[in-house]
């Protein structure tokens, strides 16, 4: 059976509540309610105080200004930065992307499921082996979509600049040659 330890302030509050309830019950119905409650100590608590939590990992903020942004030569208007992980190292990753107005990323696939969150602007996404402007769906800022593994898809910053983030589990890749 697992035993849960409460923080000391919870144990003290619990002890005080038990003591007050017990003191009120012991006074009986003829005792005035303005009798001060009996003070409780941590020794009165049924549960021991929890030890201090040992130091652990801390959150490390990764700011966009700290990221190593690259501009792939074959994809004009695109900037990309690996914030967490890499394409080849096994484990979770977060890839931040910026696509300027009118920028397109042609039909491609990834070997893993990719979860994409649009941070600003509206990203237009289509699925299929042909870039078809009439079949794109708008994904506005704050929205999320999933590109399943090996599913051909394409994106377009039709109306303005877009910033979005893709995440998944590596190893991963982007393959434009689907033969």
C-alpha positions in Angstrom: 0.0 0.0 0.0 1.4 3.4 -1.0 1.5 6.0 1.7 1.1 9.7 0.7 2.8 12.3 2.7 1.2 15.7 3.0 3.2 19.0 3.0 3.6 20.4 6.5 1.2 23.3 6.0 -1.6 20.8 5.0 -0.8 18.5 8.0 -1.0 21.6 10.3 -4.3 22.7 8.8 -5.7 19.2 9.1 -4.5 19.0 12.8 -6.1 22.4 13.6 -9.4 21.3 12.0 -9.5 18.1 13.9 -8.6 19.9 17.2 -11.3 22.5 16.7 -13.9 19.8 15.8 -12.9 17.8 18.8 -12.9 20.8 21.2 -16.4 21.8 20.0 -17.7 18.3 20.5 -16.2 18.1 24.0 -17.8 21.4 25.1 -21.3 20.1 24.6 -24.5 21.9 23.7 -24.6 24.1 26.8 -21.2 25.7 26.2 -21.2 29.2 24.6 -19.8 29.3 21.0 -17.5 32.1 21.9 -15.1 29.8 23.7 -11.7 30.0 22.0 -10.7 26.9 20.1 -8.0 24.7 21.4 -4.7 25.3 19.6 -3.3 22.3 17.7 0.3 21.4 17.0 1.8 19.2 14.3 2.1 16.5 16.8 -1.7 16.3 16.9 -1.9 15.4 13.2 -2.5 11.9 12.1 0.0 12.2 9.2 3.6 13.1 9.4 4.9 16.2 7.6 6.5 15.6 4.2 10.2 16.0 3.9 11.5 18.7 1.6 11.5 17.8 -2.0 14.9 17.1 -3.4 16.2 19.4 -6.1 15.2 18.3 -9.5 15.3 19.5 -13.1 14.2 23.1 -13.7 12.4 24.5 -16.7 14.7 25.9 -19.3 13.1 28.5 -21.5 14.2 28.5 -25.1 13.5 31.9 -26.6 13.1 32.3 -30.4 16.0 34.9 -30.3 18.3 32.1 -28.9 17.3 29.7 -31.6 19.6 28.8 -34.5 17.4 29.9 -37.4 18.3 28.5 -40.9 17.0 29.3 -44.3 16.9 26.2 -46.5 18.1 27.2 -50.0 15.5 25.2 -51.9 12.6 26.6 -49.9 12.4 30.4 -50.3 10.6 32.3 -47.6 11.1 29.6 -44.9 13.1 29.8 -41.7 13.4 26.9 -39.4 15.0 26.2 -36.0 15.2 23.0 -33.9 14.2 24.1 -30.4 14.2 20.6 -28.8 15.9 17.6 -30.2 17.1 17.0 -33.8 16.0 15.1 -36.9 18.3 12.2 -36.1 18.5 11.9 -32.3 15.8 9.5 -30.9 13.3 11.3 -28.7 10.9 14.2 -28.7 11.5 17.2 -30.9 10.0 20.7 -31.4 10.7 22.4 -34.8 9.8 26.1 -35.1 9.1 27.4 -38.6 8.4 30.8 -40.1 6.9 31.1 -43.6 6.6 34.5 -45.3 3.5 35.6 -47.1 3.1 33.6 -50.3 5.6 31.0 -49.2 4.9 27.4 -50.0 6.3 24.1 -48.9 5.5 21.6 -51.7 4.1 18.1 -51.4 6.2 16.1 -48.9 5.9 13.4 -46.3 7.4 12.6 -42.9 8.1 9.1 -41.5 6.4 10.1 -38.2 3.2 11.7 -37.1 3.6 15.5 -36.8 1.6 17.7 -34.6 1.5 21.2 -35.8 0.4 24.3 -33.8 0.0 27.6 -35.6 1.4 30.3 -33.4 0.6 33.4 -35.6 -1.1 34.0 -38.9 -3.1 31.4 -40.8 -1.5 28.3 -42.4 -3.2 26.7 -45.3 -2.8 22.9 -45.4 -3.7 20.4 -48.1 -3.4 16.6 -48.2 -2.6 14.7 -51.5 0.1 14.2 -54.0 -0.6 17.4 -56.0 -0.4 20.9 -54.6 -4.0 22.0 -55.2 -4.9 25.5 -54.0 -8.6 24.7 -54.1 -8.2 21.9 -51.5 -6.4 23.7 -48.7 -7.9 24.2 -45.3 -7.1 27.3 -43.2 -5.5 26.6 -39.8 -5.7 29.8 -37.8 -3.4 30.9 -34.9 -4.0 28.8 -31.9 -5.2 25.8 -33.8 -3.5 22.4 -34.1 -3.6 19.7 -36.8 -2.0 16.3 -37.3 -0.1 15.3 -40.4 -0.1 11.4 -40.2 3.1 9.6 -41.0 3.8 9.0 -44.7 0.7 11.1 -45.7 1.6 13.5 -48.5 0.7 17.1 -47.6 1.7 20.7 -48.4 1.5 24.1 -46.7 1.0 27.7 -47.8 1.2 31.1 -46.2 -1.5 32.5 -48.5 -2.7 35.5 -46.6 0.4 36.6 -44.6 3.4 35.6 -42.6 2.9 32.5 -40.5 4.8 31.0 -37.5 4.1 27.5 -36.5 5.7 24.7 -34.5 5.9 21.0 -35.4 6.5 18.3 -32.8 6.8 14.5 -32.7 9.3 11.8 -32.0 12.5 11.5 -33.9 14.2 10.2 -35.9 12.3 12.1 -38.5 12.8 13.6 -42.0 11.1 15.6 -44.7 11.0 13.8 -48.0 9.9 15.6 -51.2 10.7 12.6 -53.5 7.9 10.1 -52.8 8.7 7.6 -55.6 
